[in-house]
Amino acid sequence: MLVRVKSEEEIEQTLKVSETFRVSGKRKPLGSNYPSKKFSDFFNAYAKAINKAYTRTGSLFEHPFGRVPITSDRQFWNVIAYIHQNPQKHKFVEDFRNWKWSSYGIIIAEKPTKLNREAVLDWFGGKQGYLELHEKWVSDADSKWFAEDDYD
């Protein structure tokens, strides 16, 4: 999963700065753990739903998720391609382009979507750049810095 964390100012603007974020007339900082807390809440709710649906208990994941900052365009492109190629790598599908839970197809489709398709394609210099990126397989060496535990 690739997530862009908004700045504190963007988050506060999105939340319209309710009174719960104010202390003595000043904004209370959301803190650096704000994104982590939101992901923790999401994963906990997901685990509870799966556990309830399958009458099970306990954790769903072997270890907590990690965070790796992306510091260059090359790393960003490799992460995107790696995420899209991962279902094929782990033999869930013959071709990653057929994985129905991937954003790959939505990005190149013409159908309406809530995804900001044009912004995504702009990151790759357009649709052709996006398609060309995915033609090259992300090697283990290219992905080791962000997916160290994901080797066969």
Buried (B, 14 or more C-beta within 10 A) or exposed (E): EEEEBEEBEEBBEEEEEEEEBEEEEEEEEBEEEBBBEEBEEEBEEEBEEEBEEEEEEEEEEEEEEEEEEBEEEEBBBBBBBBBBBBBBBEEEEEEBBEBEEBBBBEBBEEEEEEEEBEEBBEBBEEBEBBBEBBEEEBEEEBBEEBBEEEEE
